[in-house]
Amino acid sequence: MIRVIVADDQAIVRAGFTVIVEAAGDIEVVGEAKDGYEAVELALRLRPDVVCMDIRMPGRDGIEATRLISADPGVHVPVLVVTTFDLDDYVFGALEAGAAGFLLKGADEETLVAAIRSVAAGDGTLDQKITRRVLSEFAGRRTTTQRSPDAVAQTLTGRERDILGLLSEGLSNQEMAERLFIEPSTVKYHVAGLLAKIGARDRLQAVVWAFRNGLDAA
């Protein structure tokens, strides 16, 4: 069972969210928070598999709450940002704070459930409506700031660079396996090794790292 905390300042939204995700059968809402303060407290105390976090909340907002949850060295609780706002600053702020995924509230029920499962599994997720814009913007920021390649980037093997490029395209393990003519289990092995090498928590953070180091698919 995937244990989830829902953080949103509107009670009706939290209630509706709970009904939708618990209908999936393998997801349980174990806590609700009306602001960022409660979200952080519950996340650190309950240690859920995923925190579904709204961005705009009174007091401490979702971005700051995400940063505090992600920064705690003794806790690994991935955050899925679920919001009505797809403004660039919110998306970038959430990713840079350490969010494992970003999803718009307009997404259908199946997409929401799939996103929670993906984040819980350590894969991360990014709403397809904003993926290319977000990645392109990260590429632009990389060029503007003229970042020097991370030293770790120089140690990547050819296969690891292939995997990183395909991750940047948003491909699944099965799709990467078909592209590279290898088994999905082999892809999974390479992805796990790549994440460990670059110090990324999940696939989404690996993509952010790739763009910052000029190793994206673009």
N, C-alpha and C positions, 0 to 999 in steps of 0.2 A: 504493500500500500504506500502510495506517495503522499507524504504529509506536507500540507501547504498552509501558509499564513497569507491572509488577504489584507492588504493595507490600502484603504481608500477612505476619504473623509465623508462619503455619502453612505449611510446605512443601507439604503435601498440597492445601491450598487453592490455592496458587500454581500447582501442577501441573494441577489440574483446571480452573482458570480458563484456563490457556494452551491446553489441549486444546479447550475450548469455543470460545474466540474465534478461534483459528487455523483452525478448521473452516469459518469463514465465508468464507475464501478471500482476503479483502482486508484482513485484520488480521494483524500480525506482532508477537509479544512479543519485544522486543529487550533486555529486562533485568528482573531480579527483585530485590526488596529485602525484607529480613526485618524492617526497622524504619524509623522516620522518618529516621534519619541517612542510611541507604543510599538511601532514596527521593530525598532532596534531592540527594545527590551524583550519583546516576545521572541525575536529571532535568536538572541543570545541565550535565552532561557529554555526555549522549547527545541532548538536545533532542528527545524523542519528541513525537508528535502528541497523546498523552493519557497521563496517569498515573492508573492505577486504584488508589485509595488506601483501605486499611482505616483505621478510626479508632483502635481500641484496639490499640496495639503497644507493646512494652517500650521504655523510654528515651524518645525523642522520639515523641509520638503523631502520628496522621494529621492532626489539625487544625493543630498547630504546623508540621508538614512542609508542609502546604498553604499556610499563611501565608508561609513562607519562599520557596517556589517562586513563588507569585503576586506576591510583593513585589519580586523581582529585576527591575529595569528593563531589563536586557539580554536577558531570556528571556521568551518567551511560550509557556508550557507549561500547557495547561488540565488541571485535576484533576477526575476523576470519583470521588467518594467512594462506595465500594461496601462496605457493612457490614451486619452482622446487627442493629445497634442503630438504632432509629428514635426514640430519646428526643429530646425537643425540644432540649435543650442541645447534643446532638451535631449535630443538623441545623442549628440556628442558628449554632453555632460554625463549622461547615464552610462555610456560605454567607458568613458574615462574614469568614472567613479568605480568601475569594476562590475557593472551589470553583465549577466550572462546571456541576456536576451532583451529584445525590445519588440513589443507587439501593440498594435492599435486596438482600441476597444471595439472598433467596428468589425473586427475579424469574426468569422463565423465560429460556431461552437466547436466544430471539429478542429479548426486551426488552433483555437485556444487550448484545447485538451492536448493536442499534439505538441504545442509549444512547451507546455508544462512537463510533459514526458521527456521531451528533448533536453530541456534544461536540467531536469532531475538526473538524466543519464550522463550529464557532463558534456553534452554536445553543443549547447547554446542555440540561440535562434534569433533571427532578425526579420521583421515583417517585410515580405517581398515587395510591398509598395514603396518602401524607402531604402531597400538594400543598395541598389546601384548608386543612388544619390549620396548615401552615407559613405560608401566606399570611395566614390569619386572625390568627395570632399576630403576624406582622409588623405588621399593621394595628393590633392592640392595643398593641404596643410604641410605634407611632407616636403613638397617641392619648395614651398614658401619659406619654411624654416630651415631647409637645407640640412636635414639631420644627417649625421655620419652613420654609416651602417653599424649596427650592433656587432660587437666582436663575435658573438655566438653565430651570427649570420654567416661568417666566413667558414664556420665548421660544418655547415649543412652539406649532406651528400646530395648527389644529383637526384636521387629518388625522393629525398626529403623536400627538395625544392619543387619537384613535380607535385607532390602531395599538397604542399603549401599553396601552390598556384591554383590547384583544383579546389581547395578549401575556399579560396578567395572568390571562386566562381559560384560558390554555394552548393557544390555537388555533394550528394550523399555518398556513403561508403560504396554502395552498389554501383552508382554512376561512375565513381572514380575507378572502381575495379574494371568496369567495361572500357573506360577510356585507356587504362594502362595495361589491359589484358592480363590482369592478375586476379587472384581470389579476394572476395570481400574480407575474409579473415586476415589476409596479408595486408590489406589497406588498414584495417583496424590496428594491426600491430605497428605499422609505420606511423599512424596518427598518434598513437599512445607514446611512441618514442619521440616523436617530434614535439609534442606538448611538453614532455619532460625536459627535453633539451633546451627549449626556448623559455621555459618557466611560465607557460600559459595554463590557465585553469581549465579552459575549454576551447572548442573550435572557434568560437566567435572572437575570443581574445587573441587567438592565433592569427586570425585574419587582420585584426587591428595591428598586431605586431608586424605582419607581413607588409602592410601598407606603409607603416612607419619606417621600414627598412628597405623599401623599394623592391620587395620580392613578391608583389601582387601579380595577378594574372593579366593586368591591363598592359 
